[in-house]
């Protein structure tokens, strides 16, 4: 394994405390940098793009003097999380790395980059595909009976929750990979729950895309379930590598594997 001896429990707690502190510091720096980017490049105007075709020439409205600053801060937090994500994932890895084999540590950087990539892919899917389809469905229903008065806070809250939820859901393969690395799940265990994963993918898709319980949810269910299948493949690769490493270690020590 990665470490030669056991770290005392209090030392584990102290290390965990510092990992959390560094992660929080990264989030603070990320949010501060994002605040400057959002304000300087007027990202709030750009983020209104998906809803503008449905407003019929009108603009979003705000009902409180502080709404502008609240939306700026909310957007900065969302972007700041993405900026700080590599540091946070690295801190998690650094805390758990003593339990990993040497060859597992070598894939740390690809795993971190993969986690960031998957988060960005999930967020992009929500922004360019799920959000327009959801808005189209909801406005086609509401325009027939009601006048529009979409507020800035409600729209940005809706968009932020959807984008962050999709980004988080797309981290499933990374989570499964880590669980497999620590022997908590196996490919066989995951394969037994394929039908449950299919149903779960639809439920998650329906939650992320409120209103449309069929077309958009089914369209989103497909990539979510493919993520689960990718997780099974990654779990199989991790388990195989662990077995090979254990056999090599047993052969080097002269032991006969069971």
PERAPE-V88936 format. One record per backbone hydrogen bond with DSSP energy under -1.0 kcal/mol. CO is the residue of the C=O (numbers start at 1). NH is the residue of the N-H. If there is no record, write none. Layout:
BEGIN
CO,NH
CO,NH
END
This chain:
BEGIN
8,12
9,13
10,14
11,15
12,16
13,17
14,18
15,19
16,20
17,21
18,22
19,23
20,24
21,25
22,26
23,27
24,28
25,29
26,30
27,31
28,32
29,33
30,34
31,35
32,36
33,37
34,38
35,39
36,40
37,41
38,43
42,46
43,47
46,49
48,52
51,54
52,55
55,58
61,152
64,67
66,70
67,71
68,72
69,73
70,74
71,75
72,76
73,77
74,78
75,79
76,80
77,81
78,82
79,83
80,84
81,85
84,88
85,89
86,90
87,91
88,92
89,93
90,94
91,95
92,96
93,97
96,99
97,100
98,3
101,105
102,106
105,108
107,111
108,112
109,113
110,114
111,115
112,116
113,117
114,118
115,119
116,120
117,121
118,122
119,123
120,124
121,125
122,126
123,127
124,128
125,129
125,130
126,131
129,133
130,134
131,135
132,136
133,137
134,138
135,139
136,140
137,141
138,142
139,143
142,145
142,146
150,61
151,155
152,156
153,157
154,158
155,159
156,160
157,161
158,162
159,163
160,164
161,165
162,166
163,167
164,168
165,169
166,170
168,171
169,172
171,175
172,176
173,177
174,178
175,179
176,180
177,181
178,182
179,184
180,183
186,190
187,191
188,192
190,193
191,194
193,197
194,198
195,199
196,200
197,201
198,202
199,203
200,204
201,205
202,206
203,207
204,208
205,209
214,218
215,219
216,220
217,221
218,222
220,224
221,225
222,226
223,227
224,228
225,229
226,230
227,231
228,232
229,233
230,234
231,235
232,236
233,237
234,238
235,239
236,240
237,241
238,242
239,243
240,244
241,245
242,246
243,247
244,248
245,249
246,250
247,251
248,252
249,253
250,255
END
